[in-house]
Amino acid sequence: MAEIVLGIGTSHSPQLSVPWTQWELLREKDETDKRLDYPALLRHAKTNIKDELTREKWEQRDKACQAAIGSLGEILQKANPDAIVVLGDDQHEQFHDDNMPAFAIFHGNSLPVVKHSGRNQAAWKLAEENGWAETANEYRAAWELAEHLVRSLTSDEFDVARSNRLREEVGVGHAFSFLYRRILPGSRLPMVPVMVNTYYPPNQPTPKRCYAMGQALRRAVESWDGNKRVALMASGGLSHVVIDEELDRVTIEALRHKDRERLWSLPREKLSGGTSEILNWVALAGAMEPLEMRLLDYVTTYRSPAGTGCGMAFACWM
């Protein structure tokens, strides 16, 4: 039977790939982001926000994030898995409102990774893409494991959507390509993308359902007659675009102490936008329940006087 050898959780914010010397580009984006009431955020920002925005702080925090990404890559390489199951959200990359499953598993033969052309791209997006490692156009998917997961989860009473083809112009979503672009540059580790609808109402799964999904994933992997070593990864989060340090602290402590009831009771009204990617971590916690979590780092990367940025988190379960 297969063995789960490692779990990792990582933020995947664009800010991780934009050099700190260009974080002003992200501030400028936030100022005009139609999803934000930037003037209201300015009025309610914490009183010492200016102390968070010095170039010394930006450089220090960027270095901490890059060190954590490097550590996750080393830990993953050392674990030497045969395949990795990645829990991530799809942001209208594969699915749209005409068909938006709560959970979906890709079980095709290969994973396309698209390098954007740069045409008509915002400056911050170009800066992010310049920070990515070169990737192959296509990677081998762990389709045998994916098909087993679909069958096992269906038998476990989860109604899981499946897809064996990705949109050619987009390729695999950013939550999943982050593995090849940043965590394991140059790696050909086969992947199973598990897409969780954290973003789009009204059918986002609850924290409790995500946790149960993780538990079912563990049972499914361990029942796979593949005699393989499997890693799991949660991609995204924590709070952003507006940083909520209290929510991040509660989430991290619940993860560290295996407090599943605290995870189940995370306020759903706060799990919106990018912050909703916390649900991927909740699912991973369910899968890694028997193992201990080690927090590598938590870094608040404030980038504007309005308190925008990302609560970056990096952790492993071993």
Buried (B, 14 or more C-beta within 10 A) or exposed (E): EBBBBBBBBBBBBBBBBBBBEBBBBBBBBBBEEEEBEBEEBBEEBEEEBEEBBEEEBBEEBBEBBBBBBBBBBEBBEEBEBBBBBBBBBBBEBBBEEEEBBBBBBBBBEEBBBBBBEEEEEEBBBBBBBEBBEEBBEEBBBBBBBBBBBBBBBEEBEBEBBBBEEBBEEBBBBBBBBBBBBBBBEEBEBBBBBBBBBBBBEEEBBBBBBBBBBBBBBBBBBEBBEBEBBBBBBBBBBBBBBBBBBEBBEBBBEBBBEBBBEBBBEBEEEBBBBBBBBBBBBBBBBBBBBEBEBEBBBBBBBBBBBBBBBBBBBBBBBB
